[in-house]
Amino acid sequence: MRELPFEVGHQLEGWALFWALLALTGSEPEALSKLRSESAERVRERFRSETLATEPAVAELRRLFRAAGTDPTRYRPSSEALLRRLLKGSELPVIHPLVDLNNCLSIELPAPCCVMDERALEPPFSLRAGREGESYESLKGPFRLVGRPLLVDARGPCDAPITGSERVKVGEATERAWLIAYLPAAVIRPEETHELLNELLAAAPVATIITTGVSR
């Protein structure tokens, strides 16, 4: 992993952000379908709904959410919310090759991950708690950000590890995107995140990794 080409300030303790700049290479629908199914099956073998909250990564993420000012049982980390749906019998949705890859990485870590169109971002970045009055149009509608763990760029809030922002979402015109994994530093190492991402891309080669880095 290399030094990131921009500054990332951390105002919240206990987090490590793994960054990977991806270049989309194709859709690979059959390989992605197989990857989604296999990733879902692997996490169903590892986790149970009734004990999920005690899993080390899930428990530590909940602690970090509380430290930022958020009740993690009301606003769950996106990885936990997705895991709970899978454990109830849902399947991973088909959205976009990079989003599908991102979702597989998120559940297998397990930790919140996002993927954002490179063109929509403007460094520098900061990881901090959302402030009173801050909000954005999320992928699920208007979302208040006060007390939420929040990633901010020079244009304002761009992502929260609960639900992403419409401003930075990938779409048909996306060619390059930043994938970011919000890691509970005490439990998940950036190196194992990098290794898992490489394994997923070997199974479904939808992108190439241009560069990776870590901020703490």
ROSE-4610 file (N, C-alpha, C; in Angstrom, 1 decimal, always signed):
// ROSE-4610
residu = [M/M/M/R/R/R/E/E/E/L/L/L/P/P/P/F/F/F/E/E/E/V/V/V/G/G/G/H/H/H/Q/Q/Q/L/L/L/E/E/E/G/G/G/W/W/W/A/A/A/L/L/L/F/F/F/W/W/W/A/A/A/L/L/L/L/L/L/A/A/A/L/L/L/T/T/T/G/G/G/S/S/S/E/E/E/P/P/P/E/E/E/A/A/A/L/L/L/S/S/S/K/K/K/L/L/L/R/R/R/S/S/S/E/E/E/S/S/S/A/A/A/E/E/E/R/R/R/V/V/V/R/R/R/E/E/E/R/R/R/F/F/F/R/R/R/S/S/S/E/E/E/T/T/T/L/L/L/A/A/A/T/T/T/E/E/E/P/P/P/A/A/A/V/V/V/A/A/A/E/E/E/L/L/L/R/R/R/R/R/R/L/L/L/F/F/F/R/R/R/A/A/A/A/A/A/G/G/G/T/T/T/D/D/D/P/P/P/T/T/T/R/R/R/Y/Y/Y/R/R/R/P/P/P/S/S/S/S/S/S/E/E/E/A/A/A/L/L/L/L/L/L/R/R/R/R/R/R/L/L/L/L/L/L/K/K/K/G/G/G/S/S/S/E/E/E/L/L/L/P/P/P/V/V/V/I/I/I/H/H/H/P/P/P/L/L/L/V/V/V/D/D/D/L/L/L/N/N/N/N/N/N/C/C/C/L/L/L/S/S/S/I/I/I/E/E/E/L/L/L/P/P/P/A/A/A/P/P/P/C/C/C/C/C/C/V/V/V/M/M/M/D/D/D/E/E/E/R/R/R/A/A/A/L/L/L/E/E/E/P/P/P/P/P/P/F/F/F/S/S/S/L/L/L/R/R/R/A/A/A/G/G/G/R/R/R/E/E/E/G/G/G/E/E/E/S/S/S/Y/Y/Y/E/E/E/S/S/S/L/L/L/K/K/K/G/G/G/P/P/P/F/F/F/R/R/R/L/L/L/V/V/V/G/G/G/R/R/R/P/P/P/L/L/L/L/L/L/V/V/V/D/D/D/A/A/A/R/R/R/G/G/G/P/P/P/C/C/C/D/D/D/A/A/A/P/P/P/I/I/I/T/T/T/G/G/G/S/S/S/E/E/E/R/R/R/V/V/V/K/K/K/V/V/V/G/G/G/E/E/E/A/A/A/T/T/T/E/E/E/R/R/R/A/A/A/W/W/W/L/L/L/I/I/I/A/A/A/Y/Y/Y/L/L/L/P/P/P/A/A/A/A/A/A/V/V/V/I/I/I/R/R/R/P/P/P/E/E/E/E/E/E/T/T/T/H/H/H/E/E/E/L/L/L/L/L/L/N/N/N/E/E/E/L/L/L/L/L/L/A/A/A/A/A/A/A/A/A/P/P/P/V/V/V/A/A/A/T/T/T/I/I/I/I/I/I/T/T/T/T/T/T/G/G/G/V/V/V/S/S/S/R/R/R]
num = [1/1/1/2/2/2/3/3/3/4/4/4/5/5/5/6/6/6/7/7/7/8/8/8/9/9/9/10/10/10/11/11/11/12/12/12/13/13/13/14/14/14/15/15/15/16/16/16/17/17/17/18/18/18/19/19/19/20/20/20/21/21/21/22/22/22/23/23/23/24/24/24/25/25/25/26/26/26/27/27/27/28/28/28/29/29/29/30/30/30/31/31/31/32/32/32/33/33/33/34/34/34/35/35/35/36/36/36/37/37/37/38/38/38/39/39/39/40/40/40/41/41/41/42/42/42/43/43/43/44/44/44/45/45/45/46/46/46/47/47/47/48/48/48/49/49/49/50/50/50/51/51/51/52/52/52/53/53/53/54/54/54/55/55/55/56/56/56/57/57/57/58/58/58/59/59/59/60/60/60/61/61/61/62/62/62/63/63/63/64/64/64/65/65/65/66/66/66/67/67/67/68/68/68/69/69/69/70/70/70/71/71/71/72/72/72/73/73/73/74/74/74/75/75/75/76/76/76/77/77/77/78/78/78/79/79/79/80/80/80/81/81/81/82/82/82/83/83/83/84/84/84/85/85/85/86/86/86/87/87/87/88/88/88/89/89/89/90/90/90/91/91/91/92/92/92/93/93/93/94/94/94/95/95/95/96/96/96/97/97/97/98/98/98/99/99/99/100/100/100/101/101/101/102/102/102/103/103/103/104/104/104/105/105/105/106/106/106/107/107/107/108/108/108/109/109/109/110/110/110/111/111/111/112/112/112/113/113/113/114/114/114/115/115/115/116/116/116/117/117/117/118/118/118/119/119/119/120/120/120/121/121/121/122/122/122/123/123/123/124/124/124/125/125/125/126/126/126/127/127/127/128/128/128/129/129/129/130/130/130/131/131/131/132/132/132/133/133/133/134/134/134/135/135/135/136/136/136/137/137/137/138/138/138/139/139/139/140/140/140/141/141/141/142/142/142/143/143/143/144/144/144/145/145/145/146/146/146/147/147/147/148/148/148/149/149/149/150/150/150/151/151/151/152/152/152/153/153/153/154/154/154/155/155/155/156/156/156/157/157/157/158/158/158/159/159/159/160/160/160/161/161/161/162/162/162/163/163/163/164/164/164/165/165/165/166/166/166/167/167/167/168/168/168/169/169/169/170/170/170/171/171/171/172/172/172/173/173/173/174/174/174/175/175/175/176/176/176/177/177/177/178/178/178/179/179/179/180/180/180/181/181/181/182/182/182/183/183/183/184/184/184/185/185/185/186/186/186/187/187/187/188/188/188/189/189/189/190/190/190/191/191/191/192/192/192/193/193/193/194/194/194/195/195/195/196/196/196/197/197/197/198/198/198/199/199/199/200/200/200/201/201/201/202/202/202/203/203/203/204/204/204/205/205/205/206/206/206/207/207/207/208/208/208/209/209/209/210/210/210/211/211/211/212/212/212/213/213/213/214/214/214/215/215/215/216/216/216]
x = [+0.8/+0.0/+0.9/+0.4/+1.2/+0.6/+1.4/+0.9/-0.3/-1.4/-2.5/-2.1/-2.7/-2.3/-3.1/-3.6/-4.3/-4.3/-4.7/-4.8/-6.1/-6.1/-7.3/-7.1/-7.9/-7.8/-8.7/-8.3/-9.1/-9.4/-10.7/-11.1/-11.8/-12.0/-12.6/-11.5/-11.4/-10.4/-10.9/-10.0/-10.4/-10.7/-10.6/-10.9/-9.6/-9.6/-8.6/-9.4/-9.1/-9.8/-8.8/-9.3/-8.6/-9.2/-8.3/-8.7/-8.2/-9.0/-8.5/-9.2/-8.3/-8.8/-9.0/-10.2/-10.5/-10.8/-10.4/-10.8/-11.7/-12.9/-13.8/-13.3/-13.4/-12.9/-14.0/-15.1/-16.2/-17.3/-18.4/-19.5/-19.4/-18.9/-18.7/-20.0/-21.2/-22.4/-22.4/-21.9/-21.9/-20.9/-19.8/-18.8/-19.3/-19.9/-20.5/-21.6/-22.5/-23.6/-23.1/-22.0/-21.4/-20.8/-20.1/-19.4/-20.5/-21.6/-22.6/-23.1/-23.4/-24.0/-23.0/-21.7/-20.7/-20.4/-20.3/-20.1/-21.2/-22.4/-23.6/-23.6/-23.2/-23.2/-22.1/-20.9/-19.8/-20.2/-20.9/-21.3/-22.4/-23.2/-24.3/-23.7/-22.6/-21.9/-21.1/-20.7/-19.9/-20.7/-21.8/-22.6/-24.0/-24.5/-25.9/-26.5/-27.8/-28.5/-28.4/-28.7/-28.8/-27.5/-26.4/-25.1/-24.3/-24.9/-24.1/-23.6/-24.3/-23.9/-22.6/-22.3/-21.2/-19.9/-20.1/-18.9/-17.9/-16.6/-15.7/-15.8/-15.9/-15.9/-17.2/-18.3/-19.6/-19.7/-19.2/-19.3/-18.4/-17.2/-16.3/-16.9/-17.5/-18.2/-19.3/-20.1/-21.1/-20.5/-19.4/-18.7/-18.3/-17.7/-17.3/-18.4/-19.6/-20.7/-21.2/-21.3/-21.7/-20.7/-19.4/-18.4/-18.7/-19.1/-19.4/-20.7/-21.6/-22.9/-24.1/-23.9/-25.0/-25.4/-26.7/-27.2/-27.1/-26.2/-26.0/-27.2/-28.1/-29.2/-30.4/-30.3/-31.2/-30.7/-29.4/-28.8/-27.6/-27.8/-26.8/-25.7/-24.5/-23.5/-24.0/-23.7/-24.3/-23.9/-22.7/-22.3/-23.2/-23.5/-24.4/-25.8/-26.3/-27.7/-27.8/-26.8/-26.8/-26.6/-25.8/-25.6/-26.9/-27.6/-28.9/-29.9/-30.0/-30.9/-30.5/-29.3/-28.8/-29.1/-28.9/-29.2/-30.7/-31.5/-33.0/-33.4/-32.5/-32.9/-32.8/-32.6/-32.5/-31.2/-31.1/-29.9/-29.3/-28.0/-27.3/-27.9/-28.3/-28.9/-27.9/-28.5/-27.7/-27.8/-26.7/-26.8/-25.9/-24.6/-23.6/-22.3/-21.5/-20.4/-19.5/-19.2/-18.4/-19.1/-20.4/-21.2/-21.4/-21.6/-21.7/-20.4/-19.3/-18.0/-17.9/-18.2/-18.2/-19.0/-20.2/-21.1/-20.5/-19.9/-19.2/-18.1/-17.3/-16.2/-16.7/-17.8/-18.4/-18.9/-19.6/-20.1/-19.1/-18.0/-17.0/-16.0/-15.8/-14.9/-15.2/-16.4/-17.4/-17.2/-17.3/-17.2/-17.9/-18.3/-19.0/-18.0/-18.4/-17.6/-18.5/-17.8/-18.5/-17.7/-18.3/-17.6/-18.2/-17.3/-17.7/-17.0/-17.7/-17.2/-16.1/-14.9/-13.8/-14.0/-14.8/-15.1/-15.9/-16.6/-17.5/-16.8/-15.6/-14.9/-13.9/-13.7/-12.7/-11.9/-10.7/-9.9/-9.6/-9.2/-8.9/-10.1/-9.9/-11.0/-10.8/-11.9/-11.9/-12.9/-12.5/-13.5/-13.8/-15.0/-15.5/-16.9/-17.4/-18.8/-19.6/-20.8/-21.7/-22.1/-22.3/-22.6/-24.1/-24.5/-25.9/-26.2/-27.3/-27.8/-27.2/-26.3/-25.7/-26.7/-26.8/-27.6/-27.2/-27.6/-27.5/-28.6/-28.7/-29.6/-28.9/-29.4/-28.7/-29.4/-28.8/-29.4/-30.8/-31.2/-32.5/-33.4/-32.9/-33.7/-32.9/-33.6/-32.9/-32.4/-31.2/-30.6/-29.9/-30.3/-29.6/-28.3/-27.3/-25.9/-25.4/-26.1/-25.6/-25.3/-24.1/-23.7/-23.4/-23.4/-23.1/-21.6/-20.9/-19.6/-19.7/-18.8/-19.0/-17.7/-17.7/-16.6/-16.9/-16.1/-16.3/-15.2/-15.5/-14.5/-14.6/-13.9/-13.9/-15.3/-16.2/-17.5/-18.5/-18.1/-19.1/-19.2/-20.2/-20.4/-20.5/-19.8/-19.8/-20.2/-20.1/-20.4/-20.5/-21.4/-21.5/-21.6/-20.9/-21.0/-22.3/-23.4/-24.7/-25.5/-25.4/-26.0/-25.3/-25.0/-24.2/-24.9/-24.2/-24.7/-25.0/-26.1/-26.4/-25.3/-24.7/-23.7/-22.6/-22.2/-20.9/-21.2/-22.4/-22.7/-22.2/-21.8/-21.4/-22.6/-22.4/-23.4/-22.9/-23.7/-23.3/-22.1/-21.9/-20.7/-19.5/-19.5/-18.4/-17.3/-16.1/-15.0/-14.0/-13.9/-12.9/-13.7/-13.4/-14.1/-13.1/-13.3/-12.6/-13.5/-13.0/-13.6/-12.9/-13.8/-13.3/-13.9/-13.1/-13.6/-13.3/-14.4/-14.3/-14.0/-12.8/-12.3/-12.2/-12.8/-12.5/-11.1/-10.2/-8.7/-8.3/-9.0/-8.6/-8.9/-9.7/-10.1/-9.7/-9.8/-9.6/-8.4/-7.4/-6.2/-6.4/-5.9/-6.0/-5.3/-4.3/-3.6/-4.6/-5.4/-6.3/-7.4/-7.8/-8.8/-8.3/-7.0/-6.4/-6.4/-6.0/-5.9/-7.3/-8.3/-9.7/-10.2/-9.9/-10.3/-9.7/-8.4/-7.7/-8.4/-8.8/-9.4/-10.8/-11.5/-12.8/-12.7/-11.7/-11.4/-10.9/-10.2/-9.8/-11.0/-12.0/-13.2/-14.1/-14.1/-15.0/-14.2/-13.4/-12.5/-13.2/-13.9/-14.7/-13.9/-12.7/-11.9/-10.5/-9.6/-8.2/-8.0/-7.0/-6.7/-5.5/-5.8/-4.8/-3.8/-4.4/-3.5/-4.4/-3.7/-4.3/-3.6/-4.2/-3.6/-4.4/-3.9/-4.6/-4.5/-5.5/-5.5/-6.0/-5.4/-5.7/-5.8]
y = [-1.2/+0.0/+1.2/+2.2/+3.5/+4.6/+5.7/+6.9/+7.5/+7.9/+8.4/+9.8/+10.1/+11.3/+12.6/+12.5/+13.6/+13.4/+14.5/+14.4/+13.9/+13.1/+12.6/+12.9/+13.8/+14.1/+13.2/+12.7/+11.8/+12.5/+12.9/+13.4/+12.4/+11.2/+10.1/+9.1/+8.7/+7.7/+6.3/+5.3/+3.9/+3.4/+4.3/+4.0/+3.9/+3.0/+3.0/+2.9/+3.8/+3.8/+3.1/+2.1/+1.5/+2.1/+2.6/+3.2/+2.4/+2.2/+1.6/+2.3/+2.8/+3.4/+2.3/+2.2/+1.1/+1.7/+1.0/+1.3/+0.2/+0.5/-0.5/-1.1/-2.4/-3.1/-3.8/-4.1/-4.8/-5.2/-5.7/-6.1/-7.5/-8.5/-9.8/-10.3/-10.3/-10.7/-12.1/-13.1/-14.4/-14.6/-14.0/-14.1/-13.4/-12.2/-11.4/-12.2/-12.8/-13.6/-14.7/-15.4/-16.5/-15.9/-14.8/-14.2/-13.7/-13.1/-12.7/-13.9/-15.0/-16.1/-16.8/-16.9/-17.5/-16.7/-15.3/-14.5/-14.6/-14.6/-14.7/-16.0/-17.1/-18.4/-18.5/-17.8/-17.9/-17.1/-16.0/-15.3/-16.0/-16.7/-17.4/-18.6/-19.1/-20.2/-19.6/-18.4/-17.8/-17.2/-16.6/-15.8/-16.3/-15.9/-16.2/-14.9/-14.7/-13.4/-13.2/-14.3/-14.1/-13.8/-14.0/-13.7/-12.7/-12.1/-11.2/-10.0/-9.5/-8.3/-8.6/-9.8/-10.2/-10.5/-10.5/-10.7/-9.5/-9.8/-8.7/-7.5/-7.6/-6.5/-5.7/-6.5/-5.8/-5.1/-5.7/-5.1/-3.8/-3.9/-2.7/-1.6/-1.9/-0.9/-0.2/-1.0/-0.4/+0.6/+0.2/+1.1/+2.4/+2.3/+3.5/+4.4/+3.8/+4.6/+5.3/+4.7/+5.3/+6.5/+6.3/+7.3/+8.5/+8.3/+9.5/+10.2/+9.5/+10.1/+9.4/+8.2/+7.5/+6.2/+5.9/+4.7/+3.6/+2.6/+1.7/+0.6/+0.6/-0.2/+0.5/+1.8/+2.5/+2.9/+3.3/+3.5/+2.5/+1.4/+0.3/+0.6/+0.2/+0.2/-0.5/+0.0/-0.6/-2.1/-2.5/-3.9/-4.8/-4.3/-5.1/-5.2/-4.0/-4.0/-5.0/-5.0/-5.9/-7.4/-7.6/-9.0/-9.5/-8.7/-9.1/-9.5/-8.7/-9.1/-10.4/-10.6/-11.9/-13.1/-12.9/-14.0/-14.3/-13.3/-13.5/-14.2/-14.4/-15.1/-14.2/-12.9/-12.1/-12.4/-12.0/-12.1/-10.8/-10.8/-9.5/-9.0/-7.7/-7.1/-6.9/-6.9/-6.6/-5.1/-4.3/-2.9/-2.3/-2.5/-2.0/-2.9/-3.2/-4.1/-3.7/-2.4/-1.9/-1.9/-1.6/-1.7/-3.1/-4.0/-5.5/-6.0/-5.6/-5.9/-5.4/-4.1/-3.4/-4.1/-4.6/-5.2/-6.6/-7.3/-8.6/-8.3/-7.3/-7.0/-6.6/-5.8/-5.3/-6.5/-7.4/-8.5/-9.5/-9.7/-10.7/-10.1/-8.8/-8.3/-8.6/-8.3/-7.4/-6.0/-5.0/-3.6/-2.8/-1.6/-0.7/-0.4/-0.5/-0.1/+0.8/+1.7/+2.5/+2.5/+2.9/+3.1/+4.4/+5.3/+6.7/+7.1/+7.6/+8.1/+9.1/+8.8/+9.7/+11.1/+11.3/+12.7/+13.5/+12.9/+13.6/+14.1/+13.6/+13.9/+15.0/+15.8/+16.9/+16.9/+16.3/+16.4/+17.8/+17.9/+16.9/+16.3/+15.3/+14.6/+14.7/+14.4/+14.4/+13.4/+12.6/+11.7/+12.3/+12.6/+13.3/+12.9/+13.4/+13.3/+14.4/+14.0/+15.0/+16.1/+17.3/+18.5/+18.8/+19.6/+20.0/+20.8/+20.4/+21.1/+20.4/+19.5/+18.8/+17.7/+17.6/+16.5/+16.3/+15.2/+15.1/+14.2/+14.2/+13.3/+12.0/+11.0/+9.7/+8.8/+7.6/+6.6/+6.2/+6.5/+6.2/+7.4/+8.6/+9.8/+10.7/+11.8/+12.8/+12.2/+12.5/+11.9/+12.9/+13.0/+13.9/+13.3/+14.1/+13.6/+13.9/+14.7/+15.1/+13.8/+13.7/+12.6/+11.3/+11.3/+10.1/+10.2/+9.0/+9.0/+9.5/+10.3/+11.0/+11.3/+11.0/+11.4/+12.6/+13.6/+14.9/+15.3/+15.8/+16.3/+17.8/+18.4/+19.9/+20.5/+19.6/+20.1/+19.9/+19.1/+18.8/+17.4/+16.9/+15.5/+14.7/+13.6/+12.7/+11.3/+10.9/+9.5/+9.3/+8.4/+7.9/+6.4/+5.7/+4.3/+3.7/+4.4/+3.9/+3.9/+5.0/+5.0/+6.1/+5.8/+6.7/+7.9/+8.7/+10.0/+9.9/+10.5/+10.6/+11.3/+12.3/+13.1/+12.4/+11.3/+10.6/+9.2/+8.8/+7.4/+7.1/+5.8/+5.4/+5.1/+5.3/+5.1/+4.5/+4.6/+4.1/+4.8/+6.1/+6.8/+6.7/+6.0/+5.9/+5.0/+5.5/+4.7/+4.4/+5.3/+5.1/+5.5/+4.8/+5.1/+4.7/+5.4/+5.1/+4.2/+3.0/+2.1/+2.4/+2.6/+2.9/+1.9/+1.3/+0.4/+1.1/+1.2/+1.8/+0.7/+0.6/-0.5/-0.2/-1.0/-0.9/-1.3/-0.4/-0.6/-1.7/-1.8/-2.8/-4.3/-4.4/-5.8/-6.2/-5.3/-5.6/-4.8/-5.5/-4.9/-4.5/-3.3/-2.9/-4.0/-4.7/-5.7/-6.8/-7.3/-8.4/-7.9/-6.6/-6.0/-6.0/-5.6/-5.6/-7.0/-8.0/-9.4/-9.9/-9.6/-10.0/-9.4/-8.1/-7.4/-8.0/-8.4/-9.1/-10.4/-11.2/-12.5/-12.3/-11.3/-11.1/-10.6/-9.8/-9.4/-10.6/-11.5/-12.7/-13.5/-13.5/-14.3/-13.6/-12.3/-11.5/-10.3/-10.4/-9.3/-8.1/-7.4/-6.3/-5.0/-5.0/-3.8/-4.1/-3.1/-3.3/-2.2/-2.6/-1.7/-0.8/+0.5/+1.5/+1.8/+2.0/+2.3/+2.0/+1.8/+1.6/+2.4/+2.7/+3.4/+3.3/+3.8/+3.7/+5.1/+5.5/+6.7/+6.3/+6.9/+6.6/+7.9]
z = [+0.0/+0.0/+0.0/-0.7/-0.9/-0.1/-0.1/+0.6/-0.3/+0.4/-0.4/-1.0/-2.2/-2.9/-2.4/-1.2/-0.6/+0.9/+1.6/+3.1/+3.6/+4.7/+5.3/+6.8/+7.4/+8.8/+9.5/+10.7/+11.5/+12.9/+13.1/+14.3/+15.2/+14.7/+15.5/+15.7/+16.9/+17.3/+17.1/+16.8/+16.7/+15.3/+14.3/+12.9/+12.1/+11.2/+10.1/+8.8/+7.9/+6.6/+5.5/+4.9/+3.8/+2.5/+1.6/+0.4/-0.8/-1.8/-3.1/-4.2/-5.1/-6.4/-7.4/-7.9/-8.8/-10.2/-11.2/-12.6/-13.1/-13.5/-14.0/-15.3/-15.4/-16.6/-17.3/-16.6/-17.3/-16.3/-16.8/-15.9/-15.3/-16.1/-15.7/-14.9/-15.6/-14.8/-14.3/-15.0/-14.5/-13.3/-13.4/-12.3/-11.1/-11.3/-10.2/-9.5/-10.3/-9.7/-8.8/-9.3/-8.5/-7.3/-7.4/-6.2/-5.2/-5.6/-4.7/-3.9/-4.6/-4.0/-3.0/-3.4/-2.6/-1.4/-1.5/-0.4/+0.6/+0.1/+1.0/+1.8/+1.1/+1.7/+2.8/+2.5/+3.5/+4.8/+4.6/+5.9/+6.6/+5.9/+6.6/+7.4/+6.9/+7.6/+8.9/+8.8/+9.9/+11.0/+10.6/+11.6/+11.8/+13.0/+13.3/+13.8/+13.5/+13.9/+15.4/+16.1/+17.6/+18.3/+17.6/+18.3/+17.5/+16.5/+15.6/+16.4/+17.3/+18.1/+18.9/+19.2/+20.0/+19.2/+17.9/+17.0/+17.2/+17.3/+17.6/+16.7/+15.4/+14.5/+14.7/+14.8/+15.0/+16.3/+17.4/+18.7/+18.7/+18.1/+18.1/+17.3/+16.1/+15.3/+16.1/+16.8/+17.7/+18.7/+19.3/+20.3/+19.6/+18.4/+17.7/+17.3/+16.9/+16.6/+17.8/+19.0/+20.2/+20.5/+20.3/+20.6/+19.8/+18.5/+17.6/+17.9/+18.7/+19.1/+18.5/+18.0/+17.3/+18.0/+18.1/+18.7/+17.6/+17.7/+16.6/+16.5/+17.4/+17.3/+16.5/+16.4/+15.6/+14.2/+14.2/+12.9/+12.8/+12.2/+12.2/+11.2/+11.5/+10.5/+9.2/+8.1/+6.8/+6.7/+7.1/+7.0/+7.9/+9.1/+10.0/+9.5/+8.9/+8.4/+7.2/+6.3/+5.2/+5.7/+6.6/+7.2/+7.7/+8.5/+9.1/+8.0/+6.9/+5.9/+5.2/+5.0/+4.5/+5.4/+6.7/+7.7/+7.8/+7.3/+7.3/+6.0/+5.1/+3.9/+2.6/+2.7/+1.5/+0.8/-0.5/-1.3/-1.5/-1.9/-2.2/-3.5/-3.5/-4.7/-5.9/-7.1/-8.3/-8.5/-8.4/-8.5/-9.6/-9.4/-10.3/-10.0/-11.0/-10.7/-9.5/-9.4/-8.3/-7.0/-7.0/-5.8/-5.3/-6.3/-5.9/-5.3/-5.9/-5.3/-3.9/-3.7/-2.5/-1.4/-1.8/-0.8/-0.4/-1.3/-0.9/+0.0/-0.2/+0.7/+2.1/+2.1/+3.4/+4.3/+3.7/+4.5/+5.0/+4.2/+4.5/+5.5/+5.6/+6.6/+8.0/+8.6/+8.1/+8.7/+7.7/+8.1/+7.0/+7.4/+6.3/+5.2/+4.0/+2.8/+1.9/+1.2/+0.2/-1.0/-2.1/-3.4/-4.0/-4.3/-4.7/-6.0/-6.9/-8.2/-8.0/-8.5/-8.3/-8.7/-9.8/-10.3/-9.4/-8.5/-7.6/-6.3/-6.1/-4.9/-5.1/-4.0/-4.0/-2.7/-2.7/-1.5/-1.0/+0.3/+1.3/+2.0/+2.8/+3.4/+4.9/+5.6/+7.1/+7.6/+8.6/+9.2/+10.6/+10.8/+12.0/+12.3/+13.4/+13.7/+13.0/+12.5/+11.9/+12.8/+12.3/+13.2/+13.0/+14.0/+14.0/+12.7/+12.1/+10.9/+9.6/+9.7/+8.5/+8.1/+6.8/+6.2/+4.8/+4.1/+2.7/+2.2/+0.8/+0.2/+0.1/+0.9/+0.9/-0.2/-0.3/-1.2/-0.8/+0.4/+1.0/+1.2/+0.8/+1.0/+1.9/+2.3/+3.2/+4.5/+4.9/+6.0/+6.9/+8.2/+9.1/+9.6/+9.6/+9.9/+11.3/+12.1/+13.4/+14.2/+14.8/+15.6/+14.9/+13.5/+12.8/+12.4/+12.4/+11.8/+10.4/+9.9/+8.7/+7.9/+6.6/+5.8/+5.0/+5.1/+4.5/+3.5/+2.3/+1.4/+1.3/+0.4/+0.3/+0.0/-0.6/-1.0/+0.1/+1.2/+2.3/+2.5/+3.3/+3.6/+2.3/+2.3/+1.1/+1.4/+2.7/+3.0/+4.5/+4.9/+6.2/+6.2/+7.1/+7.1/+7.6/+7.2/+7.5/+6.2/+5.4/+4.1/+3.3/+2.0/+1.2/+0.6/+0.0/-0.6/-2.1/-2.5/-3.9/-4.7/-4.1/-4.8/-5.4/-4.7/-5.1/-5.6/-5.7/-6.1/-7.5/-7.7/-9.0/-9.9/-11.2/-12.2/-13.5/-14.5/-15.8/-16.4/-16.1/-16.6/-15.8/-14.6/-13.8/-14.4/-14.5/-15.0/-13.8/-12.9/-11.7/-10.5/-9.4/-8.1/-7.0/-5.9/-4.6/-3.8/-3.5/-2.5/-1.2/-0.1/+1.2/+2.2/+3.0/+4.1/+5.4/+6.2/+7.5/+8.5/+8.9/+9.7/+11.2/+12.0/+13.5/+13.7/+13.9/+13.9/+14.8/+16.0/+17.0/+16.5/+15.5/+15.1/+13.7/+12.7/+11.3/+10.8/+10.2/+9.7/+8.3/+7.8/+6.4/+5.5/+5.9/+5.1/+4.7/+5.7/+5.4/+4.5/+4.6/+3.8/+2.3/+2.1/+0.8/+0.2/+1.1/+0.6/+0.2/+1.0/+0.6/-0.6/-0.8/-2.0/-3.3/-3.2/-4.3/-4.6/-3.5/-3.7/-4.4/-4.0/-4.6/-6.1/-6.4/-7.8/-8.6/-8.0/-8.8/-9.2/-8.3/-8.6/-9.6/-9.5/-10.4/-10.8/-11.9/-12.3/-13.0/-12.2/-12.7/-12.7/-12.1/-12.0/-11.7/-12.0/-11.6/-10.5/-9.6/-8.5/-9.0/-9.0/-9.4/-8.3/-7.1/-5.9/-4.7/-3.6/-2.3/-1.2/-0.1/+1.0/+2.2/+3.3/+4.6/+5.3/+6.0/+6.8/+8.2/+9.2/+10.6/+11.4]
